[in-house]
Amino acid sequence: MTLARTWSVGLAGVHGAMVEVEVDMANGVPHVALVGLPDAVVRQSVDRVRAAVANAGASFPQRRITIGLSPASMPKQGSGFDLALAAAVLAASGTVPTESVDRLVLLGELGLDGSVRAIRGVLPAVLAAARAGHPQVVVPKANADEAALVEGVEVLAAASLTQVLAHLAGRTRLAAHARGPVPDPPLPPDLGDVVGQATGRRAVEVAAAGGHHLFLAGPPGAGKTMLAERLPGLLPPLDEQAALEVTAIHSVAGTLPAGAPLVTRPTFEAPHHSASMASLIGGGSGQIRPGAVCRAHRGVLFLDEAPEFPRAVLDTLRQPLERGQITIHRAAGSATFPCRAQLVLAANPCPCASAAGDTACTCSPLERRRYGSRLSGPLLDRIDLRVDLPPVTRAAWLDAVAEPETTAQVARRVAVAREAAAERLAGAGIAVNSQIPGRLLRERWTVPRPSLRLAERALERGALSVRGFDRVLRVAWTLADLAGRTIPGPDEVAEALGMRLQRAAA
């Protein structure tokens, strides 16, 4: 009886868990038994490994083989175990020394020709290996730059099983991979392209400075999509921790941009209004994968034509928007993903969506009410800024005298406002004004009562909920940060209230 073991990593959401791959080889009728809750893809790995070993110039042992994936109670999903299974089988058969694979972590899918193919989730897998104290990780060559983002682990990049076997046998060592410089991301669309729409530009600036959710309403051609697409360019670059979080999510989702192993800029997700609940929130029948709201973590989730989304799909966003994370439960297990994204909704004012505005609208008041009611009250109550965009006038389009401000100019003001907020919120574990809990907002960062008269009046007459009152205060603090004030005054509260009640009054 011969026993060999090596290591791989399984994924649960964006977190990796070490998986010990054990191979027991005994005399008997040739047979391979794979145990440890493998899914269909993992079970099929035996056939891939058998063909890959033969095409790599080695012999797959014709003996009774038992392969155990431990911990046995954790479901194993995906093709990333192929390389570890091949190495453990060949170590048990004596093709390579058993001690060469004992502490090694191997990740990768095998092609039938023996090539090592890229897989999803390499970054969280290597992070798990580093936490567990493993010194070396073998990864597919296509994933090497991503794996090298993790400090303290030697990354060995392999293009084929032949190279891996030569390394394990001590004939030709795999060289440690050195990651090159992270390429600069492409420039985002510029805010200077937006003509007119002073109200919309102001709302986007406030949303960027305070991390607030935004609702833009207006006729076609008013600039709703243009403004939303330019919001990520106003946000500051991601710090190291945030960049790793976002990169891990996109690695698991398989949406990591080619040639860009690290996501350094806030992302922009814009799913079509036919998107299902699973595609928006996350899920799947096999491995649980992040949805659009998770991929927009630390960035912007833009829902154009929001009333065209199924109402049940939109309402699933309510809890993630509040908590900043989502846990997806399935019968086989659960996965938690961070999803602290800024939500931007865009909608036409009515079903006919006349580009000329209300003067050419053919919809009845009942049709307009029905169209607006597709967005539920509880969802809209979580939106801090609600702005109506009028049609762009001829004067603004053709006769504009002053050049509109560019993204760089507005981003500088946003950065100054965020620095002021970070200094005020230091020690509270909060990064932006939109995340301040209501209790702290009222107890620690109080606004003078005379400045709150308009907001209190709106609360008394039912135009504001208690949650809405707190959101007005958060926006007022953001406006104060943009104005360089140390505390919101009546003007900031009035502007914040106007941005929240604009759609309610429309």
C-alpha positions in Angstrom: 0.0 0.0 0.0 1.3 3.5 -1.0 0.1 6.8 0.3 0.8 10.3 -1.0 -0.7 13.7 -0.2 -0.6 17.2 -1.5 -2.7 20.4 -1.2 -5.1 22.4 -3.2 -7.7 25.1 -2.4 -11.5 25.1 -2.5 -13.6 28.3 -2.6 -16.6 29.4 -0.6 -17.6 32.8 -1.9 -14.5 34.9 -2.1 -12.7 32.9 0.7 -10.4 30.0 0.1 -10.3 26.8 2.2 -7.3 24.4 2.2 -8.1 21.0 0.7 -5.8 18.1 1.4 -5.6 15.7 -1.5 -4.7 12.1 -0.4 -4.1 9.2 -2.7 -4.0 5.6 -1.5 -2.8 3.0 -4.0 -3.3 -0.8 -3.5 -3.3 -4.0 -5.5 -6.5 -5.1 -7.0 -8.8 -4.5 -9.9 -7.8 -1.2 -11.6 -10.3 1.4 -10.3 -10.3 5.0 -9.2 -12.6 6.1 -6.4 -12.9 9.8 -5.7 -14.4 10.8 -2.3 -15.0 14.0 -0.4 -18.1 15.6 -1.8 -16.9 16.3 -5.3 -19.2 17.9 -7.8 -19.6 16.7 -11.4 -16.7 18.7 -12.6 -14.4 17.3 -10.0 -15.5 13.7 -10.7 -14.7 14.2 -14.3 -11.2 15.3 -13.4 -10.2 11.6 -13.2 -10.6 11.2 -17.0 -8.8 14.6 -17.7 -5.9 13.6 -15.4 -5.6 10.2 -17.0 -5.3 11.6 -20.5 -3.1 14.5 -19.4 -0.6 12.1 -17.6 -0.4 9.9 -20.7 0.2 12.9 -23.0 2.8 14.3 -20.6 4.9 11.2 -21.2 4.2 9.5 -17.8 2.1 6.4 -17.0 -1.2 6.4 -15.1 -1.0 3.5 -12.7 -3.3 0.6 -13.3 -4.1 -0.2 -9.7 -6.8 0.3 -7.2 -6.7 4.0 -6.4 -8.7 5.9 -3.7 -8.5 9.7 -3.8 -9.7 11.6 -0.8 -10.4 15.3 -0.6 -10.4 16.5 2.9 -12.2 18.0 4.8 -14.7 15.5 3.5 -17.7 17.6 4.6 -16.9 20.6 2.5 -18.3 20.5 -1.1 -15.6 20.5 -3.8 -16.4 22.4 -7.0 -14.6 23.4 -10.1 -11.7 22.1 -12.2 -8.9 23.7 -10.1 -8.1 20.4 -8.4 -6.9 18.7 -11.6 -3.2 19.5 -11.1 -3.1 18.4 -7.5 -4.8 15.1 -8.3 -2.3 14.3 -11.0 0.7 15.2 -8.8 -0.6 13.1 -5.9 -1.4 10.1 -8.0 2.1 10.1 -9.6 3.7 10.6 -6.2 1.8 7.6 -4.9 3.0 5.5 -7.9 6.6 6.5 -7.4 6.9 8.6 -10.5 7.9 11.6 -8.4 9.1 11.8 -4.8 6.3 12.0 -2.2 8.2 14.6 -0.2 8.2 17.0 -3.2 4.4 17.3 -3.1 3.8 17.1 0.7 3.7 20.8 1.4 3.1 22.1 -2.1 -0.1 23.7 -3.2 -1.2 23.0 -6.8 -3.9 24.9 -8.6 -4.9 24.5 -12.2 -7.1 22.7 -14.8 -5.5 20.1 -17.1 -6.2 19.9 -20.8 -6.2 16.5 -22.4 -2.9 17.4 -24.0 -1.3 18.0 -20.6 -1.5 21.8 -20.7 -2.2 23.7 -17.5 -5.2 26.0 -18.1 -6.3 29.1 -16.2 -8.9 28.9 -13.5 -11.1 31.3 -11.6 -10.4 32.4 -8.0 -6.6 32.1 -8.0 -6.2 35.2 -5.8 -8.4 34.1 -2.9 -6.9 30.6 -3.2 -3.3 31.8 -2.9 -4.3 34.1 0.0 -5.7 31.0 1.8 -2.4 29.1 1.1 -0.5 32.0 2.6 -2.6 32.1 5.7 -2.1 28.4 6.1 1.7 28.8 6.0 2.4 27.0 2.7 5.6 28.4 1.2 5.1 27.5 -2.5 2.1 27.5 -4.9 2.0 26.2 -8.5 -0.5 28.0 -10.7 -1.3 28.2 -14.4 1.0 30.5 -16.3 -2.0 32.6 -17.3 -2.8 33.2 -13.6 0.7 33.9 -12.4 0.5 37.7 -12.2 -2.7 37.5 -10.2 -1.2 34.9 -7.8 1.9 37.1 -7.4 -0.2 39.8 -5.8 0.1 37.8 -2.5 3.1 38.5 -0.4 5.0 35.8 1.4 4.4 33.0 -1.1 6.7 31.8 -3.9 4.6 31.5 -7.0 5.7 28.9 -9.6 4.0 29.3 -13.0 3.5 26.2 -15.1 2.3 25.9 -18.7 2.2 22.1 -18.9 2.0 19.0 -16.7 5.4 18.0 -18.2 7.0 21.1 -16.6 5.4 20.3 -13.2 6.6 16.7 -13.3 10.2 17.8 -14.2 10.1 20.2 -11.3 8.8 17.6 -8.8 11.4 15.1 -10.0 14.2 17.6 -9.5 15.2 17.7 -13.2 14.2 21.2 -14.2 13.0 23.6 -11.5 10.2 26.0 -12.1 11.4 29.6 -11.7 9.7 31.8 -9.2 7.4 34.2 -11.0 8.1 37.9 -10.5 5.1 40.1 -11.2 5.6 43.1 -13.5 4.2 46.6 -12.9 0.4 46.8 -12.8 -0.7 48.5 -16.0 -2.6 51.8 -15.7 -6.3 51.3 -16.3 -8.0 53.0 -19.2 -9.2 56.5 -18.7 -12.8 56.7 -17.7 -15.3 58.9 -19.7 -14.9 62.6 -19.0 -17.5 64.7 -17.2 -16.6 67.5 -19.6 -18.6 65.6 -22.3 -21.9 66.4 -20.5 -23.4 69.7 -21.7 -25.7 71.6 -19.5 -27.5 69.6 -16.7 -26.1 71.6 -13.8 -28.4 69.9 -11.4 -27.3 66.5 -12.6 -23.7 67.3 -12.5 -24.1 68.6 -8.9 -25.9 65.5 -7.9 -23.1 63.2 -9.3 -20.5 65.3 -7.5 -22.4 65.0 -4.2 -22.9 61.2 -4.7 -19.2 60.7 -5.3 -18.1 62.8 -2.3 -20.4 61.0 0.2 -20.9 57.6 -1.4 -24.7 58.3 -1.8 -27.1 56.3 -3.9 -28.6 58.3 -6.8 -31.8 58.3 -8.9 -31.9 60.2 -12.2 -35.2 60.8 -13.9 -35.7 62.5 -17.2 -36.6 62.1 -20.9 -34.4 60.3 -23.4 -31.3 62.3 -24.3 -31.2 64.2 -21.1 -27.9 62.7 -20.1 -28.8 60.1 -17.4 -26.5 57.4 -18.8 -23.7 59.8 -19.5 -23.7 61.1 -15.9 -23.9 57.6 -14.4 -21.0 56.4 -16.6 -18.8 59.3 -15.4 -19.5 58.7 -11.7 -16.7 56.1 -11.2 -14.1 58.6 -12.6 -14.9 61.0 -9.7 -14.3 58.3 -7.1 -10.8 58.0 -5.6 -8.6 55.1 -6.7 -8.9 51.9 -4.6 -6.5 51.5 -1.7 -4.5 48.2 -1.4 -7.1 46.4 0.7 -10.0 47.5 -1.4 -8.2 46.6 -4.6 -7.5 43.1 -3.4 -11.2 42.7 -2.3 -12.5 43.8 -5.7 -9.9 41.7 -7.6 -10.9 38.6 -5.6 -14.5 39.1 -6.5 -13.8 39.5 -10.2 -11.4 36.5 -10.1 -14.1 34.3 -8.7 -16.6 35.6 -11.2 -14.2 35.1 -14.1 -14.5 38.8 -15.1 -10.9 39.9 -14.3 -9.8 42.1 -17.2 -7.2 40.5 -19.5 -3.7 41.9 -18.8 -4.8 43.6 -15.6 -4.2 41.3 -12.6 -5.2 44.0 -10.0 -8.3 46.2 -10.2 -7.2 49.6 -9.0 -10.1 51.8 -10.1 -13.8 51.6 -9.0 -15.7 49.3 -11.3 -18.9 50.1 -13.2 -21.6 47.4 -13.7 -24.6 48.1 -15.9 -26.8 44.9 -16.2 -29.6 44.9 -18.8 -33.2 45.2 -17.5 -33.8 41.6 -18.4 -31.3 40.4 -15.8 -32.5 37.7 -13.5 -32.3 37.7 -9.7 -29.4 35.4 -9.7 -27.4 37.5 -12.2 -28.0 40.7 -10.2 -27.5 39.3 -6.7 -25.5 36.1 -7.3 -26.0 32.4 -7.1 -26.0 29.6 -9.6 -26.9 25.9 -9.7 -23.4 24.8 -8.9 -20.7 27.0 -7.5 -22.2 30.1 -6.0 -20.9 33.1 -8.0 -21.2 36.8 -7.3 -23.8 38.9 -9.1 -23.6 42.4 -10.6 -24.1 44.1 -7.2 -21.1 42.2 -5.8 -18.9 42.8 -8.8 -19.7 46.5 -8.3 -18.2 46.4 -4.8 -16.4 49.7 -4.1 -17.8 51.0 -7.4 -21.1 51.8 -9.2 -24.1 49.6 -10.0 -26.1 51.3 -12.7 -29.6 50.2 -13.5 -30.8 51.9 -16.7 -34.5 51.9 -17.4 -35.0 50.9 -13.8 -38.9 50.5 -14.0 -38.4 47.9 -16.7 -36.6 45.6 -14.2 -39.0 43.1 -12.5 -40.0 44.6 -9.2 -39.1 41.5 -7.2 -35.6 41.6 -8.7 -35.1 45.3 -7.7 -36.4 44.7 -4.2 -33.7 42.1 -3.5 -31.3 45.0 -3.5 -32.8 46.5 -0.3 -30.9 44.4 2.2 -27.5 44.4 0.5 -27.7 48.2 0.1 -28.1 48.5 3.9 -25.6 45.9 5.0 -22.9 46.1 2.4 -22.7 42.4 2.0 -25.0 39.5 0.9 -25.1 35.9 2.0 -26.5 33.5 -0.6 -27.9 30.2 0.8 -28.2 27.0 -1.2 -28.9 23.4 -0.1 -25.2 22.5 -0.4 -24.0 25.5 1.5 -23.8 29.3 1.6 -21.4 32.0 0.4 -21.0 35.6 1.6 -19.9 38.4 -0.8 -19.1 42.0 0.0 -21.3 44.4 -2.0 -20.8 48.0 -0.8 -21.7 49.5 -4.1 -23.2 52.9 -5.1 -26.6 52.3 -6.7 -27.6 54.6 -9.6 -31.1 54.3 -11.0 -32.2 55.9 -14.2 -35.8 56.2 -15.4 -37.9 58.0 -17.9 -40.7 60.1 -16.5 -43.5 58.0 -18.2 -44.0 55.1 -20.5 -44.1 57.1 -23.7 -40.7 58.6 -22.9 -41.1 61.6 -25.1 -37.8 63.4 -25.8 -39.6 66.7 -25.7 -40.6 66.3 -22.1 -44.0 66.8 -20.5 -45.3 69.1 -23.2 -45.4 66.2 -25.7 -46.4 63.4 -23.3 -49.4 61.3 -24.4 -49.6 59.3 -21.1 -52.6 59.6 -18.8 -52.0 60.5 -15.1 -53.0 56.9 -14.2 -50.4 55.5 -16.7 -47.7 57.7 -15.2 -48.5 56.6 -11.6 -48.5 53.0 -12.6 -45.1 53.4 -14.3 -43.6 55.2 -11.3 -45.0 52.6 -8.9 -42.9 49.9 -10.4 -40.1 51.1 -8.1 -41.2 50.2 -4.6 -41.3 52.8 -1.8 -38.9 50.8 0.5 -36.3 50.8 -2.3 -36.7 54.5 -3.1 -36.5 55.3 0.6 -32.9 54.0 0.5 -31.9 56.4 -2.3 -30.3 59.6 -0.9 -30.4 61.8 -4.1 -33.4 62.0 -6.5 -32.9 64.3 -9.4 -35.1 65.4 -12.3 -33.2 66.1 -15.5 -35.0 68.4 -17.9 -34.4 68.1 -21.7 -31.1 69.8 -22.8 -32.0 73.2 -24.3 -30.7 74.5 -27.6 -28.8 77.3 -25.8 -27.0 74.8 -23.6 -26.2 72.5 -26.6 -25.2 75.0 -29.3 -24.6 78.3 -27.6 -22.7 77.3 -24.4 -20.1 79.9 -23.6 -18.2 78.3 -20.7 -16.5 75.0 -21.0 -18.0 72.4 -18.7 -15.8 71.2 -15.8 -13.8 68.1 -16.5 -13.7 64.9 -14.4 -10.2 65.9 -13.1 -11.5 69.2 -11.8 -14.5 67.8 -10.0 -12.5 64.8 -8.7 -10.2 67.2 -6.9 -13.1 68.7 -5.0 -14.4 65.2 -4.3 -11.0 64.1 -2.9 -10.9 67.2 -0.6 -14.4 66.5 0.7 -13.6 62.9 1.3 -10.5 63.8 3.2 -12.5 66.1 5.4 -15.0 63.4 6.1 -12.3 60.8 6.8 -10.7 63.1 9.3 -14.1 63.7 11.1 -15.0 60.0 11.0 -11.6 58.7 12.1 -11.8 56.0 14.8 -15.4 55.2 14.0 -14.7 52.5 11.3 -16.5 54.6 8.7 -15.2 55.8 5.4 -17.9 58.0 3.9 -20.9 60.0 5.1 -23.4 57.6 3.6 -22.3 54.8 6.0 -22.8 56.8 9.3 -25.3 54.9 11.5 -28.4 57.0 12.4 -27.7 56.8 16.1 -24.1 58.2 15.7 -25.5 60.8 13.3 -27.8 62.2 16.0 -25.6 61.7 19.0 -22.0 62.4 17.9 -22.3 64.6 14.8 -25.4 66.7 15.7 -26.7 69.5 13.5 -28.0 72.6 15.2 -31.8 72.6 15.5 -32.3 75.9 13.7 -30.7 74.4 10.6 -33.1 71.5 10.7 -36.4 73.3 10.6 -37.2 72.5 7.0 -36.3 68.8 7.4 -38.3 68.6 10.7 -41.3 70.1 8.9 -41.1 67.5 6.1 -40.9 64.8 8.7 -44.0 66.1 10.5 -46.1 66.2 7.4 -45.0 62.7 6.3 -42.9 63.8 3.3 -39.9 62.1 5.0 -39.6 58.9 6.9 -37.2 58.6 9.9 -34.7 56.8 7.6 -35.2 59.6 5.1 -34.5 62.2 7.7 -31.2 60.5 8.6 -30.3 60.4 4.9 -31.0 64.1 4.5 -28.5 64.7 7.4 -25.9 62.5 5.7 -26.2 64.4 2.4 -26.1 67.7 4.4 -22.7 66.7 5.9 -21.4 65.9 2.4 -22.5 69.3 1.1 -20.8 70.9 4.1 -17.6 68.9 3.3 -17.7 70.1 -0.3 -18.3 73.7 0.8 -15.4 73.5 3.3 -17.7 74.0 6.3 -17.2 72.3 9.6 -20.9 71.7 10.2 -24.0 71.8 7.9 -26.0 75.0 8.0 -29.6 75.8 6.8 -28.4 76.1 3.2 -26.9 72.6 3.2 -29.9 71.0 4.8 -32.3 72.8 2.4 -30.3 71.6 -0.6 -30.1 68.0 0.8 -33.8 68.1 1.4 -34.5 69.3 -2.1 -32.4 66.6 -3.7 -34.4 64.0 -1.7 -37.9 65.3 -2.2 -37.5 66.4 -5.9 -39.0 63.2 -7.3 -41.7 63.0 -4.6 -42.9 66.4 -5.7 -42.8 65.6 -9.4 
